């Protein structure tokens, strides 16, 4: 049985490391409030350092 669709405008996104291109984190984003792509500095366990992570589709 398929899950119900959410009434909210939040969508699941992935955060990809800009150095090694691996998808390390998942988060939700309210598309009505935030129109631009998210870019955060997070720890990449593959690079073993803090790098910039950009939003990608899941």
C-alpha distance matrix in Angstrom:
0.0 3.8 6.6 9.3 12.4 15.4 18.5 20.8 22.5 22.1 20.8 20.5 23.6 25.2 28.9 30.9 34.3 37.0 39.1 36.9 34.0 31.4 28.3 29.0 27.3 24.3 24.6 23.4 25.8 26.3 27.1 29.0 31.4 31.8 32.4 34.0 32.6 32.7 35.2 35.7 38.0 35.9 36.8 35.7 35.5 36.2 39.3 40.2 41.4 40.4 39.5 38.1 34.4 33.1 29.8 27.6 24.3 21.3
3.8 0.0 3.8 6.6 9.1 12.3 15.5 17.5 19.0 18.6 17.2 17.1 20.2 22.1 25.8 27.9 31.5 34.0 36.4 34.4 31.2 28.8 25.7 26.5 24.7 21.4 21.5 20.2 22.3 22.8 23.4 25.4 27.9 28.2 28.7 30.3 29.0 29.2 31.8 32.6 35.0 33.2 34.3 33.3 33.4 34.1 37.0 38.1 38.9 37.7 36.7 35.1 31.3 29.8 26.4 24.3 20.8 18.1
6.6 3.8 0.0 3.8 6.5 9.1 12.5 14.3 16.1 15.6 14.7 14.7 18.2 20.4 24.0 26.5 30.0 32.7 35.2 33.4 30.4 27.9 24.5 25.0 22.7 19.3 18.9 17.3 19.5 19.8 20.9 22.7 25.0 25.5 26.3 28.2 27.0 26.9 29.6 30.2 32.7 31.0 32.2 31.6 31.9 33.0 35.7 36.5 37.2 35.7 34.8 33.2 29.4 28.0 24.6 23.0 19.7 17.1
9.3 6.6 3.8 0.0 3.8 6.3 9.2 11.7 13.9 14.1 13.9 14.9 18.6 21.3 24.9 27.6 31.2 33.7 36.4 35.0 31.9 29.7 26.1 26.6 24.0 20.3 19.3 17.0 18.6 18.2 19.2 20.5 23.0 24.0 24.9 27.1 26.4 26.6 29.6 30.3 33.1 31.7 33.4 33.1 33.7 35.0 37.5 38.2 38.5 36.7 35.7 33.8 30.1 28.5 24.9 23.5 20.3 18.3
12.4 9.1 6.5 3.8 0.0 3.8 6.5 8.8 10.5 11.2 11.0 12.7 16.3 19.4 22.9 25.7 29.3 31.5 34.5 33.4 30.1 28.3 24.7 25.4 22.7 18.9 17.5 14.8 15.8 15.2 15.7 17.0 19.7 20.7 21.4 23.8 23.3 23.8 27.0 28.0 31.1 30.0 32.0 31.8 32.8 34.0 36.2 37.1 37.1 35.1 33.8 31.6 27.9 26.0 22.3 21.0 17.9 16.4
15.4 12.3 9.1 6.3 3.8 0.0 3.8 5.3 7.8 8.4 9.3 11.5 15.1 18.4 21.6 24.8 28.3 30.5 33.6 32.8 29.7 27.9 24.2 24.5 21.4 17.6 15.6 12.5 13.3 12.3 13.4 14.4 16.7 18.0 19.2 21.8 21.6 21.7 25.0 25.9 29.0 28.1 30.3 30.5 31.8 33.2 35.2 35.9 35.6 33.3 32.2 29.9 26.4 24.6 21.0 20.4 17.7 16.5
18.5 15.5 12.5 9.2 6.5 3.8 0.0 3.8 6.7 8.8 10.8 13.7 17.1 20.7 23.5 26.8 30.3 32.2 35.5 35.1 31.9 30.4 26.7 27.0 23.8 20.1 17.5 14.0 13.9 11.8 12.8 12.8 15.2 17.3 18.5 21.5 21.9 22.3 25.8 26.9 30.2 29.8 32.3 32.7 34.3 35.8 37.5 38.2 37.6 35.0 33.8 31.3 28.0 25.9 22.4 22.1 19.6 19.1
20.8 17.5 14.3 11.7 8.8 5.3 3.8 0.0 3.8 5.5 8.4 11.5 14.5 18.2 20.7 24.2 27.5 29.3 32.7 32.5 29.4 28.1 24.4 24.6 21.2 17.5 14.6 11.0 10.4 8.2 9.7 9.8 11.8 13.8 15.4 18.3 18.8 18.9 22.4 23.4 26.8 26.5 29.2 29.9 31.7 33.3 34.8 35.4 34.5 31.8 30.6 28.0 24.9 22.9 19.4 19.7 17.7 17.5
22.5 19.0 16.1 13.9 10.5 7.8 6.7 3.8 0.0 3.8 6.4 10.1 12.5 16.2 18.6 21.9 25.2 26.7 30.2 30.3 27.1 26.1 22.6 23.1 19.9 16.4 13.5 9.8 8.2 5.7 6.1 6.7 9.2 10.7 11.9 14.8 15.4 16.0 19.7 21.2 24.7 24.8 27.7 28.3 30.4 31.8 33.0 33.9 32.8 30.0 28.4 25.6 22.5 20.1 16.7 16.9 15.1 15.6
22.1 18.6 15.6 14.1 11.2 8.4 8.8 5.5 3.8 0.0 3.8 6.9 9.4 13.0 15.3 18.8 22.0 23.9 27.2 27.2 24.2 23.0 19.3 19.6 16.2 12.7 9.7 6.0 5.1 4.2 6.2 8.2 9.6 10.1 11.8 13.9 13.8 13.7 17.1 18.2 21.5 21.3 24.1 24.7 26.7 28.3 29.5 30.3 29.3 26.6 25.2 22.6 19.4 17.4 14.0 14.5 13.0 13.1
20.8 17.2 14.7 13.9 11.0 9.3 10.8 8.4 6.4 3.8 0.0 3.8 6.4 10.1 12.9 16.1 19.6 21.5 24.8 24.4 21.2 20.0 16.4 17.1 14.1 10.5 8.4 5.4 5.5 6.6 7.2 10.3 11.9 11.3 12.1 13.6 12.6 12.8 16.0 17.3 20.6 20.1 22.7 22.7 24.7 25.8 27.3 28.3 27.6 25.2 23.6 21.0 17.5 15.4 11.7 11.5 9.5 9.4
20.5 17.1 14.7 14.9 12.7 11.5 13.7 11.5 10.1 6.9 3.8 0.0 3.8 7.0 10.2 13.3 16.8 19.1 22.2 21.5 18.4 16.7 13.0 13.6 10.7 7.0 5.8 4.4 6.5 9.2 10.2 13.6 14.5 13.2 14.2 14.8 12.8 12.3 14.9 15.7 18.6 17.6 19.8 19.5 21.2 22.3 24.0 25.1 24.7 22.6 21.1 18.9 15.3 13.6 10.2 9.7 7.9 6.8
23.6 20.2 18.2 18.6 16.3 15.1 17.1 14.5 12.5 9.4 6.4 3.8 0.0 3.8 6.8 9.8 13.3 15.4 18.5 18.0 14.9 13.7 10.1 11.1 8.6 5.8 5.4 5.7 6.9 10.2 10.6 14.3 14.8 12.6 13.1 12.7 10.1 9.5 11.7 12.8 15.7 15.0 17.2 16.8 18.8 19.7 21.0 22.4 21.8 19.6 17.8 15.5 11.8 9.9 6.5 6.1 5.4 5.5
25.2 22.1 20.4 21.3 19.4 18.4 20.7 18.2 16.2 13.0 10.1 7.0 3.8 0.0 3.8 6.4 10.0 12.4 15.2 14.5 11.5 9.9 6.4 7.6 5.8 4.4 6.3 8.4 10.0 13.6 14.0 17.8 17.8 15.2 15.6 14.4 11.0 9.9 10.8 11.5 13.7 12.5 14.3 13.4 15.3 15.9 17.4 18.9 18.6 16.8 14.9 13.0 9.2 8.1 5.7 5.2 6.0 5.6
28.9 25.8 24.0 24.9 22.9 21.6 23.5 20.7 18.6 15.3 12.9 10.2 6.8 3.8 0.0 3.8 6.8 9.3 12.2 12.0 9.6 8.6 5.7 6.2 5.1 6.0 7.6 10.3 11.3 15.0 15.5 19.0 18.4 15.3 15.9 13.9 10.2 8.3 8.0 8.3 10.1 9.1 11.2 10.4 13.1 13.8 14.5 16.0 15.3 13.2 11.2 9.3 5.5 5.3 4.7 6.0 8.6 9.1
30.9 27.9 26.5 27.6 25.7 24.8 26.8 24.2 21.9 18.8 16.1 13.3 9.8 6.4 3.8 0.0 3.8 6.3 8.9 8.4 5.8 5.5 4.2 6.1 7.2 9.1 11.3 14.0 14.9 18.4 18.5 22.1 21.5 18.2 18.2 15.7 11.9 10.5 9.3 9.8 10.6 9.8 11.0 9.2 11.9 11.5 12.1 14.3 13.8 12.4 9.8 8.3 5.0 5.3 6.4 6.6 9.7 10.4
34.3 31.5 30.0 31.2 29.3 28.3 30.3 27.5 25.2 22.0 19.6 16.8 13.3 10.0 6.8 3.8 0.0 3.8 5.5 5.8 5.0 5.6 6.4 7.0 9.0 11.8 14.0 17.0 17.8 21.3 21.5 24.9 23.9 20.5 20.6 17.7 14.0 12.2 9.8 9.6 9.1 8.3 8.9 6.8 9.9 9.3 8.9 11.3 10.6 9.4 6.6 6.1 4.4 6.7 9.2 10.1 13.4 14.1
37.0 34.0 32.7 33.7 31.5 30.5 32.2 29.3 26.7 23.9 21.5 19.1 15.4 12.4 9.3 6.3 3.8 0.0 3.8 6.0 5.4 8.1 9.5 10.8 12.6 15.0 16.8 19.3 19.4 22.7 22.3 25.6 24.6 20.9 20.5 17.2 13.7 12.6 9.8 10.5 10.1 10.6 11.5 9.8 12.9 11.7 10.4 13.2 11.9 10.6 7.1 5.9 5.8 6.9 10.1 11.0 14.6 16.1
39.1 36.4 35.2 36.4 34.5 33.6 35.5 32.7 30.2 27.2 24.8 22.2 18.5 15.2 12.2 8.9 5.5 3.8 0.0 3.8 5.8 8.3 10.9 11.8 14.4 17.3 19.5 22.4 22.8 26.2 26.0 29.3 28.3 24.6 24.3 21.0 17.5 16.2 13.2 13.1 11.7 11.7 11.4 9.1 11.7 9.7 7.7 11.0 10.1 10.1 7.1 7.8 8.6 10.5 13.7 14.4 17.7 18.8
36.9 34.4 33.4 35.0 33.4 32.8 35.1 32.5 30.3 27.2 24.4 21.5 18.0 14.5 12.0 8.4 5.8 6.0 3.8 0.0 3.9 5.6 9.0 10.3 13.5 16.4 19.2 22.2 23.2 26.8 26.7 30.2 29.5 26.0 25.7 22.6 19.0 17.8 15.3 15.1 13.9 12.9 12.0 8.7 10.3 7.6 7.0 10.7 11.1 11.8 9.5 10.5 10.1 11.9 14.3 14.1 17.0 17.3
34.0 31.2 30.4 31.9 30.1 29.7 31.9 29.4 27.1 24.2 21.2 18.4 14.9 11.5 9.6 5.8 5.0 5.4 5.8 3.9 0.0 3.8 6.6 9.1 11.9 14.2 16.9 19.6 20.5 23.9 23.6 27.2 26.8 23.3 22.8 20.0 16.2 15.5 13.6 14.2 14.0 13.2 13.2 10.1 12.0 9.9 10.1 13.5 13.7 13.6 10.8 10.5 8.9 9.6 11.3 10.6 13.2 13.8
31.4 28.8 27.9 29.7 28.3 27.9 30.4 28.1 26.1 23.0 20.0 16.7 13.7 9.9 8.6 5.5 5.6 8.1 8.3 5.6 3.8 0.0 3.8 6.0 9.3 11.8 15.0 18.0 19.6 23.2 23.3 27.0 26.7 23.5 23.4 21.0 17.2 16.0 14.5 14.4 14.1 12.4 11.9 8.6 9.8 8.0 9.6 12.5 13.4 13.4 11.5 11.6 9.4 10.6 11.6 10.7 12.8 12.4
28.3 25.7 24.5 26.1 24.7 24.2 26.7 24.4 22.6 19.3 16.4 13.0 10.1 6.4 5.7 4.2 6.4 9.5 10.9 9.0 6.6 3.8 0.0 3.8 6.1 8.1 11.4 14.4 16.2 19.8 20.2 23.9 23.7 20.8 21.0 19.0 15.2 13.8 13.0 13.0 13.5 11.5 11.8 9.3 10.6 10.2 12.1 14.2 14.7 14.1 12.3 11.8 8.6 9.3 9.4 8.4 10.1 9.3
29.0 26.5 25.0 26.6 25.4 24.5 27.0 24.6 23.1 19.6 17.1 13.6 11.1 7.6 6.2 6.1 7.0 10.8 11.8 10.3 9.1 6.0 3.8 0.0 3.8 7.1 10.4 14.0 16.2 20.0 21.0 24.6 24.0 21.2 22.0 20.1 16.5 14.3 13.2 12.0 11.9 9.2 8.9 6.9 7.9 8.8 10.9 12.0 12.6 12.0 11.2 11.4 8.6 10.5 10.8 11.0 12.8 11.6
27.3 24.7 22.7 24.0 22.7 21.4 23.8 21.2 19.9 16.2 14.1 10.7 8.6 5.8 5.1 7.2 9.0 12.6 14.4 13.5 11.9 9.3 6.1 3.8 0.0 3.8 6.8 10.4 12.8 16.6 18.1 21.5 20.8 18.3 19.6 18.1 14.7 12.2 11.9 10.6 11.4 8.8 9.7 9.1 10.6 12.3 14.0 14.5 14.5 13.1 12.4 11.8 8.7 10.0 9.5 10.3 11.8 10.6
24.3 21.4 19.3 20.3 18.9 17.6 20.1 17.5 16.4 12.7 10.5 7.0 5.8 4.4 6.0 9.1 11.8 15.0 17.3 16.4 14.2 11.8 8.1 7.1 3.8 0.0 3.8 7.2 10.0 13.7 15.3 18.7 18.4 16.3 17.7 16.9 13.9 11.8 12.6 12.1 13.8 11.8 13.2 12.9 14.3 15.9 17.7 18.3 18.2 16.5 15.6 14.4 10.9 11.0 9.2 9.6 9.9 8.4
24.6 21.5 18.9 19.3 17.5 15.6 17.5 14.6 13.5 9.7 8.4 5.8 5.4 6.3 7.6 11.3 14.0 16.8 19.5 19.2 16.9 15.0 11.4 10.4 6.8 3.8 0.0 3.8 6.7 10.3 12.4 15.6 15.0 13.3 15.2 14.9 12.5 10.3 11.9 11.5 13.9 12.6 14.8 15.3 17.1 19.0 20.3 20.8 20.1 17.8 16.9 15.2 11.9 11.5 9.3 10.5 10.8 10.0
23.4 20.2 17.3 17.0 14.8 12.5 14.0 11.0 9.8 6.0 5.4 4.4 5.7 8.4 10.3 14.0 17.0 19.3 22.4 22.2 19.6 18.0 14.4 14.0 10.4 7.2 3.8 0.0 3.8 6.9 9.3 12.3 12.1 11.0 13.1 13.7 12.1 10.6 13.2 13.5 16.5 15.7 18.3 18.9 20.9 22.6 23.9 24.4 23.6 21.0 19.9 17.7 14.5 13.3 10.4 11.4 10.9 10.6
25.8 22.3 19.5 18.6 15.8 13.3 13.9 10.4 8.2 5.1 5.5 6.5 6.9 10.0 11.3 14.9 17.8 19.4 22.8 23.2 20.5 19.6 16.2 16.2 12.8 10.0 6.7 3.8 0.0 3.8 5.9 8.9 8.5 7.3 9.4 10.4 9.6 8.7 12.1 13.1 16.5 16.7 19.7 20.5 23.0 24.5 25.4 26.1 24.8 21.8 20.4 17.6 14.7 12.8 9.9 11.4 11.2 12.1
26.3 22.8 19.8 18.2 15.2 12.3 11.8 8.2 5.7 4.2 6.6 9.2 10.2 13.6 15.0 18.4 21.3 22.7 26.2 26.8 23.9 23.2 19.8 20.0 16.6 13.7 10.3 6.9 3.8 0.0 3.8 5.6 5.7 6.1 8.5 10.8 11.3 11.1 14.7 16.0 19.6 20.1 23.3 24.2 26.7 28.3 29.0 29.7 28.3 25.2 23.7 20.8 18.0 15.9 13.0 14.4 13.8 14.9
27.1 23.4 20.9 19.2 15.7 13.4 12.8 9.7 6.1 6.2 7.2 10.2 10.6 14.0 15.5 18.5 21.5 22.3 26.0 26.7 23.6 23.3 20.2 21.0 18.1 15.3 12.4 9.3 5.9 3.8 0.0 3.8 5.5 5.2 5.8 8.7 9.8 10.9 14.7 16.8 20.6 21.5 24.7 25.4 28.1 29.2 29.8 30.9 29.4 26.3 24.3 21.1 18.3 15.6 12.4 13.4 12.7 14.6
29.0 25.4 22.7 20.5 17.0 14.4 12.8 9.8 6.7 8.2 10.3 13.6 14.3 17.8 19.0 22.1 24.9 25.6 29.3 30.2 27.2 27.0 23.9 24.6 21.5 18.7 15.6 12.3 8.9 5.6 3.8 0.0 3.8 5.9 6.7 10.3 12.4 13.6 17.4 19.4 23.2 24.3 27.7 28.6 31.4 32.7 33.1 34.1 32.4 29.1 27.3 23.9 21.5 18.8 15.9 17.1 16.4 18.3
31.4 27.9 25.0 23.0 19.7 16.7 15.2 11.8 9.2 9.6 11.9 14.5 14.8 17.8 18.4 21.5 23.9 24.6 28.3 29.5 26.8 26.7 23.7 24.0 20.8 18.4 15.0 12.1 8.5 5.7 5.5 3.8 0.0 3.8 6.4 9.4 11.7 12.1 15.6 17.3 20.9 22.3 25.9 27.3 30.2 31.7 31.8 32.5 30.5 27.1 25.4 22.2 20.1 17.8 15.5 17.5 17.6 19.5
31.8 28.2 25.5 24.0 20.7 18.0 17.3 13.8 10.7 10.1 11.3 13.2 12.6 15.2 15.3 18.2 20.5 20.9 24.6 26.0 23.3 23.5 20.8 21.2 18.3 16.3 13.3 11.0 7.3 6.1 5.2 5.9 3.8 0.0 3.8 5.8 7.9 8.5 12.0 14.0 17.8 19.4 23.0 24.2 27.3 28.6 28.6 29.5 27.4 24.0 22.0 18.6 16.7 14.2 12.1 14.4 15.0 17.3
32.4 28.7 26.3 24.9 21.4 19.2 18.5 15.4 11.9 11.8 12.1 14.2 13.1 15.6 15.9 18.2 20.6 20.5 24.3 25.7 22.8 23.4 21.0 22.0 19.6 17.7 15.2 13.1 9.4 8.5 5.8 6.7 6.4 3.8 0.0 3.8 6.8 9.0 12.5 15.3 19.1 20.9 24.5 25.2 28.4 29.2 29.1 30.4 28.4 25.1 22.7 19.1 17.1 14.0 11.8 13.6 14.1 17.0
34.0 30.3 28.2 27.1 23.8 21.8 21.5 18.3 14.8 13.9 13.6 14.8 12.7 14.4 13.9 15.7 17.7 17.2 21.0 22.6 20.0 21.0 19.0 20.1 18.1 16.9 14.9 13.7 10.4 10.8 8.7 10.3 9.4 5.8 3.8 0.0 3.8 6.5 9.4 12.6 16.2 18.4 22.0 22.6 26.0 26.6 26.1 27.7 25.4 22.2 19.5 15.8 14.2 11.0 9.6 11.8 13.3 16.5
32.6 29.0 27.0 26.4 23.3 21.6 21.9 18.8 15.4 13.8 12.6 12.8 10.1 11.0 10.2 11.9 14.0 13.7 17.5 19.0 16.2 17.2 15.2 16.5 14.7 13.9 12.5 12.1 9.6 11.3 9.8 12.4 11.7 7.9 6.8 3.8 0.0 3.8 6.6 10.1 13.6 15.4 18.8 19.1 22.4 22.9 22.6 24.2 22.2 19.2 16.4 12.7 10.7 7.3 5.9 8.4 10.5 13.7
32.7 29.2 26.9 26.6 23.8 21.7 22.3 18.9 16.0 13.7 12.8 12.3 9.5 9.9 8.3 10.5 12.2 12.6 16.2 17.8 15.5 16.0 13.8 14.3 12.2 11.8 10.3 10.6 8.7 11.1 10.9 13.6 12.1 8.5 9.0 6.5 3.8 0.0 3.8 6.6 10.3 12.0 15.6 16.3 19.7 20.7 20.3 21.5 19.4 16.1 13.8 10.3 8.3 6.0 5.3 8.9 11.5 13.9
35.2 31.8 29.6 29.6 27.0 25.0 25.8 22.4 19.7 17.1 16.0 14.9 11.7 10.8 8.0 9.3 9.8 9.8 13.2 15.3 13.6 14.5 13.0 13.2 11.9 12.6 11.9 13.2 12.1 14.7 14.7 17.4 15.6 12.0 12.5 9.4 6.6 3.8 0.0 3.8 7.1 9.4 12.9 13.8 17.4 18.3 17.3 18.5 16.1 12.8 10.3 6.7 5.6 4.5 6.3 10.0 13.3 15.5
35.7 32.6 30.2 30.3 28.0 25.9 26.9 23.4 21.2 18.2 17.3 15.7 12.8 11.5 8.3 9.8 9.6 10.5 13.1 15.1 14.2 14.4 13.0 12.0 10.6 12.1 11.5 13.5 13.1 16.0 16.8 19.4 17.3 14.0 15.3 12.6 10.1 6.6 3.8 0.0 3.8 6.1 9.8 11.5 15.1 16.6 15.6 16.1 13.5 10.0 8.3 5.7 5.3 6.6 8.7 12.3 15.4 16.9
38.0 35.0 32.7 33.1 31.1 29.0 30.2 26.8 24.7 21.5 20.6 18.6 15.7 13.7 10.1 10.6 9.1 10.1 11.7 13.9 14.0 14.1 13.5 11.9 11.4 13.8 13.9 16.5 16.5 19.6 20.6 23.2 20.9 17.8 19.1 16.2 13.6 10.3 7.1 3.8 0.0 3.8 7.1 9.3 12.8 14.5 13.0 13.0 10.1 6.4 5.5 4.4 5.9 8.8 11.6 14.8 18.1 19.1
35.9 33.2 31.0 31.7 30.0 28.1 29.8 26.5 24.8 21.3 20.1 17.6 15.0 12.5 9.1 9.8 8.3 10.6 11.7 12.9 13.2 12.4 11.5 9.2 8.8 11.8 12.6 15.7 16.7 20.1 21.5 24.3 22.3 19.4 20.9 18.4 15.4 12.0 9.4 6.1 3.8 0.0 3.8 6.4 9.6 11.8 11.0 10.6 8.4 5.4 5.8 6.3 6.4 9.9 12.1 14.8 17.7 18.0
36.8 34.3 32.2 33.4 32.0 30.3 32.3 29.2 27.7 24.1 22.7 19.8 17.2 14.3 11.2 11.0 8.9 11.5 11.4 12.0 13.2 11.9 11.8 8.9 9.7 13.2 14.8 18.3 19.7 23.3 24.7 27.7 25.9 23.0 24.5 22.0 18.8 15.6 12.9 9.8 7.1 3.8 0.0 3.8 6.3 9.0 8.3 7.1 5.6 4.2 6.2 8.5 8.8 12.6 14.8 16.9 19.7 19.5
35.7 33.3 31.6 33.1 31.8 30.5 32.7 29.9 28.3 24.7 22.7 19.5 16.8 13.4 10.4 9.2 6.8 9.8 9.1 8.7 10.1 8.6 9.3 6.9 9.1 12.9 15.3 18.9 20.5 24.2 25.4 28.6 27.3 24.2 25.2 22.6 19.1 16.3 13.8 11.5 9.3 6.4 3.8 0.0 3.8 5.4 5.4 5.6 5.8 6.0 6.5 8.9 8.6 12.2 14.4 15.6 18.4 18.0
35.5 33.4 31.9 33.7 32.8 31.8 34.3 31.7 30.4 26.7 24.7 21.2 18.8 15.3 13.1 11.9 9.9 12.9 11.7 10.3 12.0 9.8 10.6 7.9 10.6 14.3 17.1 20.9 23.0 26.7 28.1 31.4 30.2 27.3 28.4 26.0 22.4 19.7 17.4 15.1 12.8 9.6 6.3 3.8 0.0 3.8 5.7 4.8 7.1 8.8 10.1 12.7 12.2 15.6 17.4 18.2 20.4 19.4
36.2 34.1 33.0 35.0 34.0 33.2 35.8 33.3 31.8 28.3 25.8 22.3 19.7 15.9 13.8 11.5 9.3 11.7 9.7 7.6 9.9 8.0 10.2 8.8 12.3 15.9 19.0 22.6 24.5 28.3 29.2 32.7 31.7 28.6 29.2 26.6 22.9 20.7 18.3 16.6 14.5 11.8 9.0 5.4 3.8 0.0 3.8 5.5 8.2 10.4 10.6 13.1 12.7 15.7 17.7 17.9 20.3 19.4
39.3 37.0 35.7 37.5 36.2 35.2 37.5 34.8 33.0 29.5 27.3 24.0 21.0 17.4 14.5 12.1 8.9 10.4 7.7 7.0 10.1 9.6 12.1 10.9 14.0 17.7 20.3 23.9 25.4 29.0 29.8 33.1 31.8 28.6 29.1 26.1 22.6 20.3 17.3 15.6 13.0 11.0 8.3 5.4 5.7 3.8 0.0 3.8 5.5 8.1 8.3 11.3 12.0 15.3 17.9 18.7 21.5 21.3
40.2 38.1 36.5 38.2 37.1 35.9 38.2 35.4 33.9 30.3 28.3 25.1 22.4 18.9 16.0 14.3 11.3 13.2 11.0 10.7 13.5 12.5 14.2 12.0 14.5 18.3 20.8 24.4 26.1 29.7 30.9 34.1 32.5 29.5 30.4 27.7 24.2 21.5 18.5 16.1 13.0 10.6 7.1 5.6 4.8 5.5 3.8 0.0 3.8 7.2 9.1 12.6 13.6 17.2 19.7 20.9 23.7 23.2
41.4 38.9 37.2 38.5 37.1 35.6 37.6 34.5 32.8 29.3 27.6 24.7 21.8 18.6 15.3 13.8 10.6 11.9 10.1 11.1 13.7 13.4 14.7 12.6 14.5 18.2 20.1 23.6 24.8 28.3 29.4 32.4 30.5 27.4 28.4 25.4 22.2 19.4 16.1 13.5 10.1 8.4 5.6 5.8 7.1 8.2 5.5 3.8 0.0 3.8 6.3 10.0 11.7 15.5 18.5 20.2 23.4 23.4
40.4 37.7 35.7 36.7 35.1 33.3 35.0 31.8 30.0 26.6 25.2 22.6 19.6 16.8 13.2 12.4 9.4 10.6 10.1 11.8 13.6 13.4 14.1 12.0 13.1 16.5 17.8 21.0 21.8 25.2 26.3 29.1 27.1 24.0 25.1 22.2 19.2 16.1 12.8 10.0 6.4 5.4 4.2 6.0 8.8 10.4 8.1 7.2 3.8 0.0 3.8 7.1 9.2 12.9 15.9 18.3 21.6 22.0
39.5 36.7 34.8 35.7 33.8 32.2 33.8 30.6 28.4 25.2 23.6 21.1 17.8 14.9 11.2 9.8 6.6 7.1 7.1 9.5 10.8 11.5 12.3 11.2 12.4 15.6 16.9 19.9 20.4 23.7 24.3 27.3 25.4 22.0 22.7 19.5 16.4 13.8 10.3 8.3 5.5 5.8 6.2 6.5 10.1 10.6 8.3 9.1 6.3 3.8 0.0 3.8 6.4 9.9 13.3 15.5 19.0 19.9
38.1 35.1 33.2 33.8 31.6 29.9 31.3 28.0 25.6 22.6 21.0 18.9 15.5 13.0 9.3 8.3 6.1 5.9 7.8 10.5 10.5 11.6 11.8 11.4 11.8 14.4 15.2 17.7 17.6 20.8 21.1 23.9 22.2 18.6 19.1 15.8 12.7 10.3 6.7 5.7 4.4 6.3 8.5 8.9 12.7 13.1 11.3 12.6 10.0 7.1 3.8 0.0 3.8 6.7 10.2 12.9 16.5 18.0
34.4 31.3 29.4 30.1 27.9 26.4 28.0 24.9 22.5 19.4 17.5 15.3 11.8 9.2 5.5 5.0 4.4 5.8 8.6 10.1 8.9 9.4 8.6 8.6 8.7 10.9 11.9 14.5 14.7 18.0 18.3 21.5 20.1 16.7 17.1 14.2 10.7 8.3 5.6 5.3 5.9 6.4 8.8 8.6 12.2 12.7 12.0 13.6 11.7 9.2 6.4 3.8 0.0 3.8 6.9 9.4 12.9 14.2
33.1 29.8 28.0 28.5 26.0 24.6 25.9 22.9 20.1 17.4 15.4 13.6 9.9 8.1 5.3 5.3 6.7 6.9 10.5 11.9 9.6 10.6 9.3 10.5 10.0 11.0 11.5 13.3 12.8 15.9 15.6 18.8 17.8 14.2 14.0 11.0 7.3 6.0 4.5 6.6 8.8 9.9 12.6 12.2 15.6 15.7 15.3 17.2 15.5 12.9 9.9 6.7 3.8 0.0 3.8 6.6 10.3 12.4
29.8 26.4 24.6 24.9 22.3 21.0 22.4 19.4 16.7 14.0 11.7 10.2 6.5 5.7 4.7 6.4 9.2 10.1 13.7 14.3 11.3 11.6 9.4 10.8 9.5 9.2 9.3 10.4 9.9 13.0 12.4 15.9 15.5 12.1 11.8 9.6 5.9 5.3 6.3 8.7 11.6 12.1 14.8 14.4 17.4 17.7 17.9 19.7 18.5 15.9 13.3 10.2 6.9 3.8 0.0 3.8 7.0 9.4
27.6 24.3 23.0 23.5 21.0 20.4 22.1 19.7 16.9 14.5 11.5 9.7 6.1 5.2 6.0 6.6 10.1 11.0 14.4 14.1 10.6 10.7 8.4 11.0 10.3 9.6 10.5 11.4 11.4 14.4 13.4 17.1 17.5 14.4 13.6 11.8 8.4 8.9 10.0 12.3 14.8 14.8 16.9 15.6 18.2 17.9 18.7 20.9 20.2 18.3 15.5 12.9 9.4 6.6 3.8 0.0 3.8 6.5
24.3 20.8 19.7 20.3 17.9 17.7 19.6 17.7 15.1 13.0 9.5 7.9 5.4 6.0 8.6 9.7 13.4 14.6 17.7 17.0 13.2 12.8 10.1 12.8 11.8 9.9 10.8 10.9 11.2 13.8 12.7 16.4 17.6 15.0 14.1 13.3 10.5 11.5 13.3 15.4 18.1 17.7 19.7 18.4 20.4 20.3 21.5 23.7 23.4 21.6 19.0 16.5 12.9 10.3 7.0 3.8 0.0 3.8
21.3 18.1 17.1 18.3 16.4 16.5 19.1 17.5 15.6 13.1 9.4 6.8 5.5 5.6 9.1 10.4 14.1 16.1 18.8 17.3 13.8 12.4 9.3 11.6 10.6 8.4 10.0 10.6 12.1 14.9 14.6 18.3 19.5 17.3 17.0 16.5 13.7 13.9 15.5 16.9 19.1 18.0 19.5 18.0 19.4 19.4 21.3 23.2 23.4 22.0 19.9 18.0 14.2 12.4 9.4 6.5 3.8 0.0
